[in-house]
Structures are given as structure tokens and as C-alpha cells.
Amino acid sequence: MRPVLRRVVIASIALAVAAAVGWMAMPGPIPVETAVVTKGRFVATVEDDGKTRVRQRYVVAAPLAGRLGRLRFKAGDQVKADDVVATITPAPAPLLDPRARREVEERLGAAEANVERAKAVVARAQAQSAQAAADLARTMALAASGAGTIQAKERAELTMRVAERDLRAAEYVDHAAQHELGQLRAMLARYGSNTDADVPADSWNVTAPVGGLVLKVTQESETMVQPGTALLDLGDPHDLEVVVDVLSTDAVEIAPGADVTIDRWGGAGRLSGRVRRVEPAAFTKISTLGVEEQRVNVLIDIVSPADQWQRLGDAYQLDAQIAVFTQDDATIVPTGALFKRGDDWSVFVLEDGRAALRKLRIIRRSGRFAAVAEGVSSGDVVIIYPGDRVADGVKVAPR
């Protein structure tokens, strides 16, 4: 090979290698994820989890203290109005320790002696009353015949009245002594052979205020209860409402009558609801991160046909999306494409294989989407979650 041709070949090879190295050193397009800007109905919602609740719930409680018998009802049983759901009997008398029992026995002996003394006083008062009545009769007969004086008649009448009062007082003392004796005998009844243990105790029947299903049995086993102790809950499990507690800052935007979409309730599809009431008072709740939050209960009626959610029950969990803002024919952009640059919201739009920076004027954001007034148009392709390498004019390639 001639020297000139050899130099040409070597130079050509060197140029090719240099071009290959330069091409490999050039940066390639950055892979990005994209989405298309759409146009349609935009709905801003307040999303939070909630639970179902029986609208009319009745708690059956013990009206008095005593021993509660074992309840025969279980959750899900049907109960009619005025059905006996529980029975309460008087509590048994407390046991006496040996010393207290001995004291009661001694008091019982004294009470028996008091009864005998009261009987003797009654008998004496009866005799005095009979004698006074006889004396009065004789005095009145003498006064009628003129042999007796008026003073003697008056003294006999006074003696008769005093005797009657003494007899009545003696009878009262005897009556009280009999009661005291019976009280002490009742205290010792469980220790004697002659007791009233076989006599059935009076009982109080607790009835159902309304008909419905038993939602929960609070106290099933036999036990001692106090007045007001909850026994069971009654209600209609098909008459449900939804309770969602939202942040107080979100509650100010929710109005009665707002449309609600109920999702992730356990069944197929979504359910429709409507806000019935926003409670006027908030309450403090600790979030999962340990932060105190002011929450407000929002009550929602389910408006979907009952056969779609008939398997729902009391206190079932679900998610609710409450509409607070709507706009038709809105330009909708995924919120993942938005980012702040200074005080303005911006996006990167894909144009001819490069990222183009555009400023936006946002009407409203909600969840995964935002309504935009200007900056992009329907059909534009925007970059979602742009990284630090993405800048204005940089080559990008959709994944």
C-alpha cells in the first residue's frame, strides 16, 4: 500500500473513532412519566374515613339495683315491643360475722322480752279502760237519779278518756315491739332452720321499649347491677346513617345537601349519599401521629337503593368523598405534575421531545387533580413528578 493511501485510511479510522466517542459522550434524553391534560367536570371533595351508625338506637338499662338473671338474647335476635328482656331480683342479705351474729341474737332476746312486756302493758291498759267504763256507767246512773254530783260525773268521764288513750298508746308500743322482733328474726333467718329461703323472691321484669333487633348485649351473664347499668342495645340495622369526622377547617366548606360518594365499604361499586347535618361543635382527637386535631362530625344519609347495601351493619367502616366545589368544562391537570417556583405554580409540558416550563393559574386543587384557569390546554402532555434533572429545554423521553 502506498504511504499516502495508508495515511488516508488511518485518518479515516481516527475520525470514526472520535465521532463514536463524541456521540457516546453526548447526554441522552431523560426518561419521564407523562399524563394528558383533560377537559370535563371537576369536583373538589373532602375525603375521610367514617363508619355506619344505626339512626335510632335504644339502650336498655337496669331501672333498679339487684341481681340480674342471665340474658337469653344474643346479638341479631328479634325483639318485640314490651317483650321481657331481663329479670332483676332483690340482692341477698349480707352475711354476718360471728360477733355481729351474736349481737343480733342478744338483741333478739331483748326484743322478745319487750314484746312480752308490751303485751302486759296492753292487758293492764285494757283492764283500766274496762274499770273506767264501769265507773262512768255507775256515776251517770247516780247523776240521773239525783244521787250523784256533776263533778263526780266529769271526773269519771276524764278517767275514761285517759284510760282509752293509755290503751291506745300501749297497743302502739306492742305493735312497734312486734316489728322490731320481726326485723331481728329476718336478719337471722338464713342461719335458722325455719327460714323463708324456699319462698320465691319478688322480681322486676325489664321490657323492651321498642321492637327491633338486638345490636349488642352489654351484660350477658348473671351479676349484680346498679341503676342505669346498660344491658343491651336495640335498633333497626337497616335504618343506617354514616358518620364521618373531618377537620374543622374542612367542615366549614361542607353544606347540608352536598353530594357524597361512598367507597371501599366492602361491596361492589360505589354508593351515593347526601349530607344531612354538620354538627355545630367540634371535638379534640389525637391523630395517628400523636397530633391533636379539632374534628367535626358530618352526618350522611345513604340515598342508594337499600338492596345495594343490605349487608352493611352498625359501625362498619367506609370511605366518604364529600363534594364541596364543582365546575363544568374545566381544564384538569394531575396534581403530581404541579410544583412551586417562587410564588407561582408551574408544570413542564412535553414539546418536540423537550420539557417546556409553563406557569399556571389554579382555580382549585382536590386530591389527585386540579382545575386550571390558564397555562395549559386540553390535550397537552405534562410531566408527572419531574426530578431535579428536568429543566426548561431539556430533552426528555416518555416512558
Secondary structure, 3 states (H helix, E strand, C coil): CCHHHHHHHHHHHHHHHHHHHHHHHCCCCEEEEEEECEEEEEEEEEEEEEEEEECCEEEEECCCCEEECCCCCCCCCEECCCCEEEEEECCCCCCCCHHHHHHHHHHHHHHHHHHHHHHHHHHHHHHHHHHHHHHHHHHHHHHHHCCCCHHHHHHHHHHHHHHHHHHHHHHHHHHHHHHHHHHHHHHCHHHCCCCCCCCCCCCEEEECCCCEEEEEECCCCCEEECCCCEEEEEECCCCEEEEEEEEHHHHCCCCCCCEEEEECCCCCCCEEEEEEEECCCCEEEECCCCCEEEEEEEEEEECCCHHHCCCCCCCCEEEEEEEEEEEEEEEEEEHHHCEEECCEEEEEEEECCEEEEEEEEEEEEECCEEEEEECCCCCCEEEECCCCCCCCCCEEEEC
